[in-house]
Amino acid sequence: MQDGQSVEAPMTGDPDRRGPPRREAFTRFVTIATRWSDNDAYGHLNNVVYYSLFDSAVNTILIEAGLLDPATSPIVGLVVESNCRFYSSLTYPEPAEVGVAVEHLGRSSVRYHLAVFKPGADAAAAAGRYTHVYVDRQTNKPFPIPAGHRELMEKLKLP
């Protein structure tokens, strides 16, 4: 997957297995700087970095909206499931443009569809999903998604 090569994936029910999603599959983008330490021995961003980019993009959106203070919010979203499919590589110092969309919104959980794009690229370099379950920080028990979060998440859904 070096030098802009793309991996073809078989057709299945998972849209990301059909190939890299395009920008129009996302409602919001967050640009995140990559770091020298993100590169691995093969000269591209290590696979674990993409999960960090996903998490950073979602939390950036929540923090910017005034809905999350990681140190003090009484209700927080915990990642309970995640996956990522890789199509091409990014390398430091390329910034990552992370696409975010809400795919499913439940009572206490939300599933995000996320993708990492090279600057200006129409096709994602990597794409995946992760699910947050909202919990009371003190009890660690599931808690209904707060109204402000739900309102923001509704705006992140595709029409």
N, CA and C atoms as a LAMMPS dump frame, in Angstrom:
ITEM: TIMESTEP
0
ITEM: NUMBER OF ATOMS
477
ITEM: BOX BOUNDS ff ff ff
-5.0000000000000000e+02 5.0000000000000000e+02
-5.0000000000000000e+02 5.0000000000000000e+02
-5.0000000000000000e+02 5.0000000000000000e+02
ITEM: ATOMS id mol type element x y z
1 1 1 N 0.821 -1.183 0
2 1 2 C 0 0 0
3 1 3 C 0.868 1.25 0
4 2 1 N 2.015 1.177 -0.535
5 2 2 C 2.89 2.337 -0.606
6 2 3 C 2.708 3.036 -1.936
7 3 1 N 3.176 4.255 -2.009
8 3 2 C 3.21 5.016 -3.259
9 3 3 C 1.86 5.134 -3.935
10 4 1 N 0.8 5.343 -3.139
11 4 2 C -0.52 5.605 -3.705
12 4 3 C -1.238 4.381 -4.243
13 5 1 N -0.669 3.182 -4.065
14 5 2 C -1.371 1.99 -4.516
15 5 3 C -2.601 1.782 -3.658
16 6 1 N -3.636 1.219 -4.237
17 6 2 C -4.859 0.954 -3.509
18 6 3 C -5.119 -0.544 -3.51
19 7 1 N -5.73 -1.027 -2.463
20 7 2 C -6.057 -2.438 -2.344
21 7 3 C -7.518 -2.62 -2.723
22 8 1 N -7.799 -3.513 -3.625
23 8 2 C -9.178 -3.829 -3.991
24 8 3 C -9.721 -4.853 -3.009
25 9 1 N -10.899 -4.644 -2.546
26 9 2 C -11.52 -5.548 -1.581
27 9 3 C -12.759 -6.179 -2.208
28 10 1 N -13.1 -7.408 -1.791
29 10 2 C -14.283 -8.072 -2.336
30 10 3 C -15.566 -7.366 -1.923
31 11 1 N -16.618 -7.545 -2.709
32 11 2 C -17.925 -6.949 -2.409
33 11 3 C -18.567 -7.718 -1.249
34 12 1 N -19.058 -6.978 -0.268
35 12 2 C -19.802 -7.563 0.846
36 12 3 C -20.822 -6.543 1.298
37 13 1 N -21.47 -6.812 2.42
38 13 2 C -22.438 -5.881 2.963
39 13 3 C -21.799 -4.639 3.57
40 14 1 N -20.523 -4.678 3.912
41 14 2 C -19.821 -3.53 4.483
42 14 3 C -19.359 -2.629 3.344
43 15 1 N -19.896 -1.402 3.242
44 15 2 C -19.523 -0.525 2.129
45 15 3 C -18.022 -0.274 2.033
46 16 1 N -17.3 -0.235 3.152
47 16 2 C -15.866 0.02 3.098
48 16 3 C -15.101 -1.136 2.46
49 17 1 N -15.703 -2.312 2.398
50 17 2 C -15.044 -3.448 1.736
51 17 3 C -15.134 -3.334 0.217
52 18 1 N -15.939 -2.416 -0.262
53 18 2 C -16.075 -2.21 -1.709
54 18 3 C -15.015 -1.269 -2.252
55 19 1 N -14.259 -0.668 -1.364
56 19 2 C -13.228 0.284 -1.757
57 19 3 C -13.292 1.5 -0.87
58 20 1 N -12.347 2.396 -1.034
59 20 2 C -12.3 3.55 -0.134
60 20 3 C -13.503 4.456 -0.285
61 21 1 N -14.078 4.884 0.84
62 21 2 C -15.19 5.83 0.751
63 21 3 C -14.705 7.175 0.219
64 22 1 N -15.612 7.946 -0.326
65 22 2 C -15.325 9.267 -0.878
66 22 3 C -15.699 10.325 0.16
67 23 1 N -15.247 11.528 -0.075
68 23 2 C -15.51 12.631 0.86
69 23 3 C -17 12.86 1.104
70 24 1 N -17.831 12.653 0.096
71 24 2 C -19.256 12.933 0.264
72 24 3 C -19.933 11.996 1.269
73 25 1 N -19.217 10.961 1.729
74 25 2 C -19.769 10.033 2.717
75 25 3 C -19.655 10.587 4.143
76 26 1 N -19.139 11.829 4.294
77 26 2 C -18.886 12.386 5.623
78 26 3 C -19.46 13.794 5.73
79 27 1 N -19.904 14.127 6.93
80 27 2 C -20.553 15.422 7.148
81 27 3 C -19.625 16.466 7.75
82 28 1 N -18.523 16.036 8.328
83 28 2 C -17.607 16.972 8.995
84 28 3 C -16.187 16.48 8.81
85 29 1 N -15.245 17.408 8.727
86 29 2 C -13.825 17.068 8.607
87 29 3 C -13.026 17.803 9.665
88 30 1 N -12.046 17.104 10.225
89 30 2 C -11.133 17.673 11.206
90 30 3 C -9.719 17.421 10.685
91 31 1 N -8.921 18.482 10.572
92 31 2 C -7.53 18.342 10.133
93 31 3 C -6.652 18.166 11.362
94 32 1 N -5.809 17.139 11.319
95 32 2 C -4.937 16.815 12.441
96 32 3 C -3.511 16.669 11.915
97 33 1 N -2.573 17.323 12.572
98 33 2 C -1.167 17.216 12.191
99 33 3 C -0.635 15.829 12.558
100 34 1 N 0.152 15.26 11.664
101 34 2 C 0.854 14.025 12.005
102 34 3 C 2.183 14.4 12.65
103 35 1 N 2.788 13.433 13.302
104 35 2 C 4.043 13.665 14.013
105 35 3 C 5.128 12.739 13.483
106 36 1 N 6.356 13.137 13.666
107 36 2 C 7.497 12.322 13.243
108 36 3 C 7.389 10.915 13.843
109 37 1 N 6.982 10.825 15.091
110 37 2 C 6.902 9.53 15.768
111 37 3 C 5.76 8.656 15.259
112 38 1 N 4.863 9.208 14.432
113 38 2 C 3.764 8.417 13.87
114 38 3 C 4.247 7.458 12.785
115 39 1 N 5.37 7.785 12.134
116 39 2 C 5.91 6.915 11.087
117 39 3 C 6.462 5.637 11.703
118 40 1 N 6.318 4.543 10.973
119 40 2 C 6.892 3.294 11.441
120 40 3 C 8.149 2.97 10.638
121 41 1 N 8.705 1.809 10.851
122 41 2 C 9.946 1.403 10.183
123 41 3 C 9.79 1.314 8.668
124 42 1 N 8.556 1.226 8.174
125 42 2 C 8.309 1.114 6.738
126 42 3 C 8.129 2.472 6.075
127 43 1 N 8.195 3.554 6.874
128 43 2 C 8.14 4.892 6.323
129 43 3 C 6.748 5.46 6.117
130 44 1 N 5.736 4.89 6.753
131 44 2 C 4.382 5.454 6.678
132 44 3 C 3.75 5.41 8.066
133 45 1 N 2.598 6.078 8.199
134 45 2 C 1.949 6.095 9.508
135 45 3 C 1.627 4.671 9.947
136 46 1 N 1.976 4.355 11.171
137 46 2 C 1.699 3.038 11.708
138 46 3 C 0.188 2.849 11.842
139 47 1 N -0.266 1.617 11.705
140 47 2 C -1.703 1.346 11.723
141 47 3 C -2.4 1.837 12.982
142 48 1 N -1.751 1.794 14.143
143 48 2 C -2.406 2.241 15.372
144 48 3 C -2.669 3.741 15.373
145 49 1 N -1.931 4.497 14.58
146 49 2 C -2.103 5.949 14.524
147 49 3 C -3.48 6.304 13.976
148 50 1 N -4.001 5.501 13.062
149 50 2 C -5.303 5.795 12.467
150 50 3 C -6.41 5.76 13.531
151 51 1 N -6.317 4.831 14.479
152 51 2 C -7.296 4.788 15.565
153 51 3 C -7.205 6.047 16.419
154 52 1 N -5.997 6.512 16.657
155 52 2 C -5.805 7.744 17.411
156 52 3 C -6.39 8.934 16.657
157 53 1 N -6.23 8.958 15.331
158 53 2 C -6.812 10.033 14.519
159 53 3 C -8.329 10.005 14.602
160 54 1 N -8.926 8.818 14.543
161 54 2 C -10.387 8.688 14.674
162 54 3 C -10.846 9.278 16.012
163 55 1 N -10.211 8.822 17.081
164 55 2 C -10.583 9.248 18.424
165 55 3 C -10.392 10.753 18.589
166 56 1 N -9.282 11.268 18.097
167 56 2 C -9.005 12.707 18.203
168 56 3 C -10.03 13.532 17.447
169 57 1 N -10.44 13.084 16.271
170 57 2 C -11.418 13.844 15.476
171 57 3 C -12.755 13.937 16.201
172 58 1 N -13.261 12.818 16.694
173 58 2 C -14.553 12.83 17.394
174 58 3 C -14.468 13.688 18.65
175 59 1 N -13.412 13.511 19.431
176 59 2 C -13.288 14.289 20.663
177 59 3 C -13.08 15.771 20.379
178 60 1 N -12.386 16.116 19.306
179 60 2 C -12.233 17.523 18.917
180 60 3 C -13.598 18.145 18.643
181 61 1 N -14.438 17.433 17.916
182 61 2 C -15.781 17.945 17.598
183 61 3 C -16.586 18.158 18.888
184 62 1 N -16.531 17.194 19.802
185 62 2 C -17.278 17.305 21.06
186 62 3 C -16.736 18.436 21.937
187 63 1 N -15.42 18.571 22.004
188 63 2 C -14.806 19.619 22.819
189 63 3 C -15.122 20.992 22.24
190 64 1 N -14.98 21.136 20.905
191 64 2 C -15.265 22.428 20.271
192 64 3 C -16.718 22.849 20.462
193 65 1 N -17.616 21.882 20.554
194 65 2 C -19.04 22.181 20.76
195 65 3 C -19.351 22.453 22.237
196 66 1 N -18.353 22.349 23.105
197 66 2 C -18.566 22.587 24.529
198 66 3 C -19.278 21.446 25.226
199 67 1 N -19.229 20.246 24.633
200 67 2 C -19.961 19.094 25.175
201 67 3 C -19.091 18.115 25.939
202 68 1 N -17.767 18.295 25.871
203 68 2 C -16.869 17.342 26.53
204 68 3 C -15.71 18.089 27.168
205 69 1 N -15.512 17.798 28.434
206 69 2 C -14.291 18.15 29.143
207 69 3 C -13.73 16.802 29.595
208 70 1 N -12.665 16.32 28.94
209 70 2 C -12.172 14.968 29.244
210 70 3 C -11.875 14.726 30.723
211 71 1 N -11.539 15.774 31.462
212 71 2 C -11.175 15.592 32.864
213 71 3 C -12.365 15.64 33.814
214 72 1 N -13.457 16.336 33.41
215 72 2 C -14.521 16.56 34.398
216 72 3 C -15.932 16.197 33.949
217 73 1 N -16.158 15.922 32.684
218 73 2 C -17.529 15.616 32.248
219 73 3 C -18.07 14.42 33.023
220 74 1 N -19.285 14.543 33.601
221 74 2 C -19.838 13.433 34.39
222 74 3 C -20.322 12.274 33.512
223 75 1 N -20.66 12.562 32.261
224 75 2 C -21.103 11.53 31.315
225 75 3 C -20.098 11.52 30.171
226 76 1 N -19.54 10.351 29.865
227 76 2 C -18.51 10.251 28.825
228 76 3 C -18.811 9.075 27.896
229 77 1 N -18.311 9.174 26.678
230 77 2 C -18.438 8.081 25.718
231 77 3 C -17.191 7.212 25.754
232 78 1 N -17.388 5.924 25.938
233 78 2 C -16.281 4.968 25.92
234 78 3 C -16.353 4.149 24.639
235 79 1 N -15.211 3.968 23.993
236 79 2 C -15.169 3.161 22.777
237 79 3 C -15.305 1.692 23.176
238 80 1 N -16.328 1.016 22.612
239 80 2 C -16.553 -0.394 22.919
240 80 3 C -16.295 -1.298 21.715
241 81 1 N -16.18 -0.679 20.541
242 81 2 C -15.894 -1.466 19.339
243 81 3 C -15.269 -0.544 18.307
244 82 1 N -14.287 -1.074 17.567
245 82 2 C -13.669 -0.278 16.512
246 82 3 C -13.111 -1.198 15.431
247 83 1 N -12.976 -0.621 14.241
248 83 2 C -12.321 -1.335 13.15
249 83 3 C -11.74 -0.322 12.177
250 84 1 N -10.827 -0.769 11.34
251 84 2 C -10.22 0.105 10.342
252 84 3 C -9.784 -0.741 9.146
253 85 1 N -10.026 -0.218 7.965
254 85 2 C -9.608 -0.84 6.713
255 85 3 C -8.664 0.144 6.034
256 86 1 N -7.535 -0.352 5.531
257 86 2 C -6.496 0.489 4.956
258 86 3 C -6.473 0.356 3.432
259 87 1 N -6.368 1.492 2.756
260 87 2 C -6.372 1.524 1.291
261 87 3 C -5.068 2.063 0.718
262 88 1 N -4.502 3.082 1.342
263 88 2 C -3.227 3.659 0.922
264 88 3 C -2.581 4.285 2.147
265 89 1 N -1.368 4.773 1.991
266 89 2 C -0.604 5.232 3.146
267 89 3 C -0.48 6.744 3.223
268 90 1 N -0.408 7.233 4.429
269 90 2 C 0.012 8.601 4.71
270 90 3 C 1.381 8.519 5.369
271 91 1 N 2.097 9.605 5.32
272 91 2 C 3.399 9.655 5.964
273 91 3 C 3.626 11.044 6.547
274 92 1 N 4.356 11.092 7.651
275 92 2 C 4.725 12.382 8.215
276 92 3 C 5.575 13.108 7.178
277 93 1 N 5.372 14.385 6.92
278 93 2 C 4.611 15.38 7.658
279 93 3 C 3.242 15.694 7.058
280 94 1 N 2.66 14.77 6.285
281 94 2 C 1.332 15.034 5.712
282 94 3 C 0.309 15.204 6.833
283 95 1 N -0.506 16.266 6.77
284 95 2 C -1.619 16.337 7.721
285 95 3 C -2.688 15.324 7.321
286 96 1 N -3.459 14.908 8.293
287 96 2 C -4.57 13.98 8.038
288 96 3 C -5.868 14.763 8.095
289 97 1 N -6.731 14.562 7.123
290 97 2 C -8.071 15.138 7.131
291 97 3 C -9.026 13.999 7.475
292 98 1 N -9.626 14.068 8.652
293 98 2 C -10.461 12.97 9.15
294 98 3 C -11.931 13.301 8.933
295 99 1 N -12.6 12.479 8.131
296 99 2 C -14.025 12.617 7.892
297 99 3 C -14.804 11.912 8.986
298 100 1 N -15.89 12.552 9.428
299 100 2 C -16.716 12.013 10.514
300 100 3 C -18.177 12.056 10.089
301 101 1 N -18.887 10.973 10.321
302 101 2 C -20.335 10.932 10.129
303 101 3 C -20.918 9.99 11.172
304 102 1 N -22.128 10.295 11.626
305 102 2 C -22.827 9.387 12.532
306 102 3 C -23.623 8.417 11.671
307 103 1 N -23.38 7.143 11.901
308 103 2 C -24.027 6.09 11.12
309 103 3 C -25.25 5.528 11.834
310 104 1 N -25.18 5.476 13.165
311 104 2 C -26.301 4.951 13.946
312 104 3 C -26.321 5.651 15.297
313 105 1 N -27.512 6.051 15.72
314 105 2 C -27.673 6.734 16.993
315 105 3 C -28.715 5.987 17.811
316 106 1 N -28.269 5.42 18.923
317 106 2 C -29.176 4.686 19.801
318 106 3 C -29.485 5.469 21.056
319 107 1 N -29.999 4.799 22.071
320 107 2 C -30.358 5.446 23.331
321 107 3 C -29.108 5.877 24.108
322 108 1 N -28.133 4.97 24.221
323 108 2 C -26.913 5.288 24.966
324 108 3 C -25.654 5.047 24.135
325 109 1 N -25.814 4.772 22.852
326 109 2 C -24.639 4.515 22.011
327 109 3 C -24.751 5.225 20.67
328 110 1 N -23.585 5.47 20.098
329 110 2 C -23.493 6.087 18.778
330 110 3 C -22.378 5.373 18.003
331 111 1 N -22.656 5.056 16.736
332 111 2 C -21.633 4.454 15.875
333 111 3 C -21.223 5.485 14.837
334 112 1 N -19.935 5.774 14.822
335 112 2 C -19.368 6.719 13.87
336 112 3 C -18.764 5.984 12.683
337 113 1 N -18.888 6.562 11.506
338 113 2 C -18.141 6.155 10.325
339 113 3 C -17.07 7.216 10.171
340 114 1 N -15.813 6.782 10.075
341 114 2 C -14.683 7.699 10.046
342 114 3 C -13.739 7.323 8.912
343 115 1 N -13.028 8.308 8.388
344 115 2 C -12.04 8.024 7.346
345 115 3 C -10.927 9.053 7.402
346 116 1 N -9.736 8.615 7.04
347 116 2 C -8.573 9.488 6.98
348 116 3 C -8.242 9.731 5.514
349 117 1 N -8.121 11 5.166
350 117 2 C -7.818 11.408 3.798
351 117 3 C -6.493 12.156 3.747
352 118 1 N -5.759 11.967 2.65
353 118 2 C -4.639 12.865 2.365
354 118 3 C -5.252 14.214 2.022
355 119 1 N -4.534 15.301 2.29
356 119 2 C -5.087 16.626 1.976
357 119 3 C -5.57 16.72 0.529
358 120 1 N -6.836 17.073 0.367
359 120 2 C -7.412 17.261 -0.954
360 120 3 C -7.811 16.001 -1.693
361 121 1 N -7.456 14.832 -1.184
362 121 2 C -7.797 13.575 -1.869
363 121 3 C -9.291 13.318 -1.771
364 122 1 N -9.869 12.745 -2.826
365 122 2 C -11.296 12.423 -2.813
366 122 3 C -11.574 11.062 -2.197
367 123 1 N -10.615 10.14 -2.297
368 123 2 C -10.786 8.786 -1.754
369 123 3 C -9.993 8.647 -0.456
370 124 1 N -10.574 7.952 0.498
371 124 2 C -9.946 7.776 1.808
372 124 3 C -8.721 6.872 1.726
373 125 1 N -7.744 7.159 2.57
374 125 2 C -6.578 6.294 2.721
375 125 3 C -6.897 5.153 3.692
376 126 1 N -7.795 5.423 4.637
377 126 2 C -8.231 4.414 5.612
378 126 3 C -9.63 4.793 6.071
379 127 1 N -10.416 3.792 6.417
380 127 2 C -11.783 4.065 6.882
381 127 3 C -12.188 3.007 7.891
382 128 1 N -13.067 3.408 8.789
383 128 2 C -13.534 2.46 9.782
384 128 3 C -14.698 3.006 10.568
385 129 1 N -14.972 2.328 11.644
386 129 2 C -16.087 2.685 12.506
387 129 3 C -15.666 2.511 13.943
388 130 1 N -16.303 3.286 14.793
389 130 2 C -16.223 2.938 16.202
390 130 3 C -17.48 3.37 16.904
391 131 1 N -17.742 2.636 17.973
392 131 2 C -18.956 2.834 18.743
393 131 3 C -18.609 3.361 20.122
394 132 1 N -19.245 4.474 20.468
395 132 2 C -19.178 5.013 21.825
396 132 3 C -20.416 4.559 22.574
397 133 1 N -20.245 4.071 23.782
398 133 2 C -21.354 3.876 24.705
399 133 3 C -21.18 4.934 25.778
400 134 1 N -22.227 5.716 25.986
401 134 2 C -22.182 6.76 27.002
402 134 3 C -22.421 6.146 28.371
403 135 1 N -21.568 6.546 29.32
404 135 2 C -21.654 6.013 30.673
405 135 3 C -21.533 7.145 31.684
406 136 1 N -22.08 6.891 32.871
407 136 2 C -21.859 7.766 34.015
408 136 3 C -20.423 7.511 34.467
409 137 1 N -19.618 8.566 34.527
410 137 2 C -18.199 8.414 34.859
411 137 3 C -17.995 7.715 36.213
412 138 1 N -18.846 8.009 37.203
413 138 2 C -18.657 7.45 38.546
414 138 3 C -19.065 5.989 38.64
415 139 1 N -20.146 5.609 37.967
416 139 2 C -20.626 4.229 38.082
417 139 3 C -20.17 3.345 36.932
418 140 1 N -19.758 3.969 35.84
419 140 2 C -19.371 3.252 34.621
420 140 3 C -20.539 2.457 34.027
421 141 1 N -21.752 2.866 34.355
422 141 2 C -22.967 2.225 33.835
423 141 3 C -23.49 3.027 32.648
424 142 1 N -24.077 2.34 31.645
425 142 2 C -24.637 3.06 30.487
426 142 3 C -25.61 4.15 30.921
427 143 1 N -25.597 5.239 30.155
428 143 2 C -26.394 6.415 30.459
429 143 3 C -26.947 6.954 29.145
430 144 1 N -28.189 7.418 29.115
431 144 2 C -28.729 7.975 27.863
432 144 3 C -27.848 9.12 27.345
433 145 1 N -27.681 9.166 26.04
434 145 2 C -26.89 10.233 25.424
435 145 3 C -27.51 11.573 25.811
436 146 1 N -26.717 12.491 26.389
437 146 2 C -27.253 13.802 26.771
438 146 3 C -27.824 14.56 25.564
439 147 1 N -28.809 15.399 25.832
440 147 2 C -29.535 16.108 24.77
441 147 3 C -28.616 16.906 23.849
442 148 1 N -27.652 17.634 24.402
443 148 2 C -26.74 18.418 23.573
444 148 3 C -25.905 17.552 22.652
445 149 1 N -25.439 16.418 23.157
446 149 2 C -24.679 15.47 22.34
447 149 3 C -25.562 14.93 21.214
448 150 1 N -26.784 14.535 21.58
449 150 2 C -27.713 13.963 20.598
450 150 3 C -27.997 14.971 19.479
451 151 1 N -28.18 16.226 19.849
452 151 2 C -28.45 17.268 18.854
453 151 3 C -27.263 17.391 17.879
454 152 1 N -26.043 17.409 18.414
455 152 2 C -24.854 17.466 17.561
456 152 3 C -24.759 16.227 16.678
457 153 1 N -24.992 15.066 17.248
458 153 2 C -24.893 13.813 16.492
459 153 3 C -25.915 13.744 15.371
460 154 1 N -27.097 14.276 15.603
461 154 2 C -28.114 14.315 14.54
462 154 3 C -27.596 15.134 13.355
463 155 1 N -26.862 16.207 13.644
464 155 2 C -26.304 17.051 12.577
465 155 3 C -25.179 16.35 11.835
466 156 1 N -24.558 15.362 12.459
467 156 2 C -23.463 14.624 11.835
468 156 3 C -23.937 13.445 10.985
469 157 1 N -25.243 13.16 11.019
470 157 2 C -25.81 12.112 10.171
471 157 3 C -25.867 12.603 8.728
472 158 1 N -25.722 11.684 7.809
473 158 2 C -25.896 12.036 6.397
474 158 3 C -27.38 12.179 6.106
475 159 1 N -27.743 13.113 5.232
476 159 2 C -29.18 13.266 4.894
477 159 3 C -29.751 12.046 4.209
